[in-house]
Amino acid sequence: MKKILMLTLVALMVVGAVAGVASAKTFVSIATGGTGGTYYPIGGGIAQVVSKYVPDLQVTAETGNASVANLNLIGTHKIEMAMVQNDTAFWAYKGKAMFKEEFKNVRAVASLYPEHVQLIALKNSGIKNFADLKGKRVSVGAPGSGVQADVSAIFISTGLKYSDMKTDFLDFNATTQRFKDNQIDAGFVVAGYPTAAVMDLATTKDITLVNFDKATLEKLQKDSPFFVPSVIPANTYKGVTTDTHTPAVMAILVVDSKVSDKVVYDFTKAFWTHIAEIQNVHAKAKLITPQTAMDGITVPIHPGAAKFYKEAKIKIPDIK
């Protein structure tokens, strides 16, 4: 009897172990942004769709503090994936700007959608181009932020200096408040349009967006390859009735190089195979397409993602 009982217990343990292996999942977290932004809902949509179609992957979107914080998490192996801006990824990989060390483990999965450089000016300021910023009161982004780093790159390319103007180092909210208080003439915001803070400002102030000419855009992209020429359509904001040509950076999905090739391959395949479902979660997600999957990529593609792109005959940029 004891022998039969022992055999039964052993059999149950074996069955349980096999069942445990069969149901084992790999857990992947995606660092996004605050719940009021764009990263969080899109990241949540990506997590839900990939988890739905890859049975052995459980993907979760986590709130985060956007690009710089997310890349610090990737760089120190504290999270598997993150949504970031391609410019910030470039600086993290190179150990430049706000990063004091190189994060060589940052790998790209896909380019998502553009986030535009929006140079806002009051209509009565007389600012129509970059040269007109000289002598004006200009917000150039919070100290150490991606915005401020982008502005620095633009100034270097266009020959402007901070000393040419009266600069304030302010974040989005502080920038729009200074406009309302008539304390600045122009300010930089880098975000997907329409940006809520700019929409709100346009209801109380007559604003314009400064246009980048073709030559400036081409030189800027040559000097800083993370910039992509783009357009903010007319009437995106109240009173701005013409298209605005401006550079954009790309929101991209990155992954720690330590994540296995199989996991990243399965993730990437499910992501693109079911992209229509992801596009339904947010208006900005409709801009995520296979045709733009490699736009503005500034760090090497993860081998697992590269395998999918080769199968899909999508050209992969050679980034060292």
N, C-alpha and C positions, 0 to 999 in steps of 0.2 A: 504493500500500500504506500509506504514511504517512498519507494522507488518510483511508483507511478506519479505520486504527487510532485516529486522532484523533477521528473521528466516534463510534467505539465507546466511547472513554473519556468523551467528552462525554455520550453517552447514559447510560452507567453512573452518571455523577455526577448527572445529572438524576433518574434513578430512585432513587438513594440519598438525594437531598435530599427527594424526595416521600415516600419511606418514613420519613425522619426526622421530617418534619412530621406524618405520620399517627400515628407512635408517640410523639410528644411528650406529656409529662405535666406537669401542674401539681402541684408538691409542696406539701403542707400539713402542718404539724406542730401537734400539740395538746399543750400543756404540761399535765401532770396532777399527780400527787403521788408520794410514795414508793411503792416496790413493795409495801410491807406494808399500804397503805391502800386506800381504795375508789376514789379517782379513777383510779388507774393501770389496774386491770382494766377498768373501764367505758370509760375513754378508749381503751384498746386494742380493745375490742369495737366502739366507734363507728368507729375508724379502719379496722378490718378490713372492716366491713360497707359503709361508704361506698366504699372502694377497690374492693370486689368489684362494686358495681353502677354505679359511674361510671368508665368505662374510661379517661378522660383525667385522672383525679385519683389521686394517690398520697398517701394520708393515713397519717401515722405518729404514734403516741403516744409522747411523751417523758416521762421521769421529771422531776419538778419538786419545788419546795418549797411547793406549795399556793398559796393565794389571793394573798397580798401579793406574793410573788416572781413569780408568774405574771402578775399585772397590771402589774408593772414591766416584764416582757418585752413584753407587748402595748403598753404605753404608749410604749416606746422602739423599737417596730417590730422587735423581735428574734425574734418568733415570730408565726405567723398566728392561732392559736386557743389557747384555754386553758379549763380547768375551774376555776371560782372560786366563792366564796360571793357571793350577791347583795348582802349588806351591804358587803363589801369592794369590790365593783365600784362601788357607790354612792359610797363615800368616794374611790375612785380617780378617778371621773368628776368629782367635786366638788372634789378636791384637799383633802380633810379627813382628820382622824384621823392615820393613819400615813403619809399621802401629802402631800408638801410642794408638789406642783404638780398641776394638773388634767390628767388624761389624757382629753381630749375625743375621742380616736379609739377609745375602747372601745365596741363595739357588741354587742348580744345576738343569739344565734342561737336559743336555747331554754332554758327552765327544765327542770331534770332531776328532782331529788328533794329532800326536806327534810332538813336537818341541825338537830337539836333542841338548844335550850338546856336543859341538864340541871343543875339545882341539886341537888347531892347533899348530904345531911346524915346524920350519925350518928344512929341512932334515940334514943340516950340523951342527945342534945344538947338536946332540947326544942324544936328548930326545926321549926315547922309552917307558917310563912308568912314573908313578907318582914320584917315588923316584928320577928320573933324573931331576925333576924341581928344586931341591935344588941348590941354588947358581946361578940360571938362572934369566934372566929378563923376567917377566911374567905379562901380562895384565889380570886382574881378574874381569873386568866389571866396569861400572861407579858407583860411590858412591851411595848407596841407591837403586840400580837397582835390578831387579829380577835376573840378571846374577850374580851380586856380592853375593847376598844371596844364590844362588845355589852353587857357588864356596865355600862359607863359609861352607855350609852343607857337601860338598864333602871333604873338608879339614879336618873337624872334624871326619868324618867317616874313612878317610884314615890315620889320624894321622899327617897330614902336618900342618904347621903354615905359616902365611904370612911372619914371620921373617926368614923362611928357604930360602927365595928367595928375589929378588929385584922386588917388586910389583909396578905395575902401575894400577891405577883405571881409565880405559878408556872404552868408548862406542864402538860399532861395527866399525864405520868409523875410529875413532882415532886408534883403535887396528890395522886395516889393514894398515893404513898409517905408523904407527910405524914399522910394519914389512917391508914395502917398504923402509923405511929410515934406516933399519938395527939397530933399537934401542931396539927391543925386540926379544927374542928367542921363546916365546910361548905365546898363548893368548886363552882365553875362549870366545866362542860365543854360545848363546842358541837361536836356530831358526830352523825352518823347512828347510830341505835340498831340493834341492841345494840352498844355501844362496848366493845371488848375490855378496855380498862383498867378500866372500871366493872364489867364482869362479873367480872374477877379480884378487884377490891376486895370485891365482894359475897360472895365465897367465904370471906373472912377477917374481914369486919366486918359488923355489922348496920346496913344503910343504909336510907334512905328518899329519895324524890324530892319536892321541894317543889312543891306545886300552885299554879298561877296562877289566880286567880278570873276570871270572865268580864269584869268591869269593868276589871280590870288589863290583861287581854289586849286589850280594845277600845281602851283609852287608849294602850297601848304601840304598837299598830298605827297609830293616828292620829298619834302623835308621831314614830314611826320606821317608814315604810311598807315597809321591807324585811322586817319581821317578819310571819310568817304564823301565826295560831292553829293549834295542832295537838295531838296526843295521843300519849303513849308508852303503849302497852297494858300492862295488868296482867301481871305475871309475866315481863316482859322481863328483869328482874334478880331474882335470888334475894331473897326476902323482901319485894319490892315488889308487893303483891297487888291493888292498885287502879290504875285508869287515872290517868295524870298529865297534866293539861292544862297545856300549856307553849307558849311561842312557838318557832317554828323559823325559820331562815333557809333559803334555797334554794341548792342547788348549781346553777349555771347554766353554760352554754357561751357564751363570748364570742369575738369575732373583731376583728381590727384593721380599722378602717374602710377601709383602703387595699386590702384584698382585694376582687377584682372582684365585681360583682353576680352575674355568671354562675356563678362558682365557688361563691359562698355559696348561690345558688339551687339549683344541682345538688346540693350537699352536703346542704342542708336537706331537699330532696325525697327523696333517697335515705335519709336518716336516718329520716324519718317513715314512708316507704313500707315500710321493712323493720325497723320498730321491734321487731317480735316477735323477730327474731334478736338484736338488742342486749339485749333483756330477758333472754335466756337466759344472758348472760355472768356475771351477779352478782345476788344476791337483791335488792340495792338498786335495780338497773336495772329491776326489775318495776314500780317506782313511776313510771317515765318514761312518760307518756302524752300524747297530743295534747290531752286535756281539761285538763291542767295545764301546757301548754306556755308559757303567759304568766303563771303564778303567780309573784308576787314579783319580776317583772322591774323592774330599777331603773335601767337605761341604755337609750338608744334601740335599737330593733331595726334590724339591718343591712338596707338596701333589698333585697338579694338574698333574705334570709329573709322579709322583709315580703311580697315578691311571692308566695312560696309560701303564706303564711298567708292572704293575700287570696283566692287560688284555693281554699283549703281552707275559706274562710268562718270563720276563727278571728280573733276581735277582737284588734286590736293596741293596747296601751296607748300613750297619747300622752305621751311623756316628752321634755322639753326638755333 
